[in-house]
Amino acid sequence: MTKAAMRIQYCVSPILVQDHLSQCAAHFMNWFQTNSPDHIKDVLRCGLKRSCGLAEEVEHWLHNCAEDAESGECDGGYWDPSYGPWTYDGLPALDIAKVVWKHTRGWKAVDFELYGRTTRQQDEHLEAMERWRAKLQQLAV
């Protein structure tokens, strides 16, 4: 098998983790992509630094990650306490947001839903959805 054949193909490119800042940005993206497309659109519409924009969203996420990591019982969905506690204290939210902003420039809200998903996973998802729709149509008849 050639190197090209073994390479994992992603629907949208993941953040390349090169340092602590980009690692944090990648963790943020894993969480952020689970938000509704409408919420993602609103954040992107506000831009990087404006109120309700990406920097504030990162700041909100960091705050809730710290709470999850500190309590060990909190399951707010921001940070799994069993993985840490890992925190990114000292990393400015704006710097993290800049990494995300630069990486996702030109993305639409629907592109965020595909973050971290391989093309193979997406194909399997679409096939499963098609089978589900076909079953629903059969039940409707």
C-alpha positions as CSV (number, residue, x, y, z in Angstrom):
1,M,0.0,0.0,0.0
2,T,1.4,3.4,-0.9
3,K,1.7,6.3,1.5
4,A,-1.0,8.2,-0.4
5,A,-3.4,5.2,0.0
6,M,-2.7,5.1,3.7
7,R,-3.2,8.8,4.3
8,I,-6.4,9.6,6.2
9,Q,-8.7,11.9,4.2
10,Y,-10.7,14.4,6.1
11,C,-13.9,16.2,5.0
12,V,-12.3,19.5,6.2
13,S,-8.8,19.9,7.3
14,P,-8.1,19.5,11.0
15,I,-5.9,22.0,12.9
16,L,-2.3,20.8,12.7
17,V,-1.1,20.6,16.3
18,Q,2.4,22.1,16.5
19,D,2.5,23.6,20.0
20,H,0.4,24.1,23.1
21,L,-1.6,26.9,21.5
22,S,-2.6,24.9,18.4
23,Q,-3.4,21.9,20.7
24,C,-5.8,24.0,22.7
25,A,-7.3,25.4,19.4
26,A,-7.9,21.8,18.2
27,H,-9.6,20.9,21.5
28,F,-11.8,24.0,21.1
29,M,-12.7,23.0,17.6
30,N,-13.8,19.5,18.7
31,W,-16.2,21.2,21.1
32,F,-17.3,24.1,18.9
33,Q,-18.3,21.9,16.0
34,T,-20.9,20.3,18.2
35,N,-22.9,23.6,18.5
36,S,-25.8,24.3,16.3
37,P,-25.2,25.7,12.8
38,D,-27.2,28.8,13.8
39,H,-25.0,29.4,16.8
40,I,-21.8,28.9,14.7
41,K,-23.2,31.4,12.1
42,D,-23.9,34.0,14.8
43,V,-20.3,33.6,16.3
44,L,-18.7,33.9,12.8
45,R,-20.9,36.8,11.9
46,C,-19.6,38.7,15.0
47,G,-16.0,38.1,13.9
48,L,-12.9,37.5,15.8
49,K,-12.8,40.3,18.4
50,R,-16.3,41.8,18.6
51,S,-18.8,41.0,21.3
52,C,-20.2,37.5,21.0
53,G,-17.5,36.7,18.5
54,L,-14.9,33.9,18.4
55,A,-12.6,35.3,21.1
56,E,-15.5,35.5,23.6
57,E,-16.6,32.0,22.6
58,V,-13.1,30.7,23.3
59,E,-13.1,32.5,26.6
60,H,-16.5,31.0,27.5
61,W,-15.2,27.5,26.6
62,L,-12.0,28.0,28.6
63,H,-13.9,29.1,31.7
64,N,-16.2,26.0,31.5
65,C,-13.3,23.7,30.8
66,A,-11.6,24.9,34.0
67,E,-14.8,24.3,36.0
68,D,-15.2,20.8,34.5
69,A,-11.5,20.0,35.3
70,E,-11.6,21.3,38.8
71,S,-14.8,19.7,40.0
72,G,-14.3,16.2,38.6
73,E,-18.1,15.8,39.0
74,C,-19.2,18.5,36.6
75,D,-20.2,17.1,33.3
76,G,-20.9,20.2,31.4
77,G,-19.6,18.7,28.2
78,Y,-16.7,21.1,27.9
79,W,-13.9,19.0,29.3
80,D,-13.9,15.3,30.3
81,P,-12.4,15.2,33.8
82,S,-11.1,11.7,33.2
83,Y,-8.6,13.1,30.8
84,G,-6.9,15.5,33.1
85,P,-7.3,17.8,34.6
86,W,-5.8,19.5,31.6
87,T,-6.2,23.2,31.6
88,Y,-4.8,25.9,29.3
89,D,-4.3,28.5,32.0
90,G,-2.2,31.3,30.8
91,L,-3.1,31.0,27.1
92,P,-5.0,34.1,26.0
93,A,-8.4,33.4,24.5
94,L,-7.7,35.8,21.7
95,D,-4.5,33.9,20.7
96,I,-6.5,30.6,20.6
97,A,-9.3,32.3,18.6
98,K,-6.7,33.6,16.1
99,V,-5.5,30.1,15.4
100,V,-9.0,28.9,14.9
101,W,-10.0,32.0,12.8
102,K,-6.9,31.6,10.5
103,H,-7.6,27.9,10.1
104,T,-11.3,28.2,9.3
105,R,-11.2,31.3,7.1
106,G,-13.7,30.9,4.4
107,W,-15.6,28.0,6.1
108,K,-19.4,28.0,6.2
109,A,-21.2,26.9,9.4
110,V,-21.9,23.5,7.8
111,D,-18.2,22.9,7.4
112,F,-17.7,23.0,11.1
113,E,-20.1,20.0,11.5
114,L,-17.6,18.0,9.4
115,Y,-14.6,18.9,11.5
116,G,-12.7,15.8,12.6
117,R,-14.8,13.5,10.4
118,T,-12.9,11.5,7.8
119,T,-14.4,11.0,4.3
120,R,-14.9,7.3,5.1
121,Q,-16.9,8.2,8.3
122,Q,-18.9,10.7,6.3
123,D,-19.7,8.1,3.6
124,E,-20.8,5.7,6.3
125,H,-22.9,8.4,7.9
126,L,-24.6,9.3,4.6
127,E,-25.3,5.6,3.8
128,A,-26.8,5.1,7.3
129,M,-29.0,8.2,6.8
130,E,-30.2,6.9,3.4
131,R,-31.1,3.5,4.9
132,W,-33.0,5.3,7.7
133,R,-34.9,7.5,5.2
134,A,-35.8,4.4,3.2
135,K,-37.2,2.7,6.3
136,L,-39.2,5.8,7.1
137,Q,-40.7,5.9,3.6
138,Q,-41.6,2.2,3.9
139,L,-43.4,2.8,7.2
140,A,-45.3,5.8,5.7
141,V,-46.7,3.6,3.0
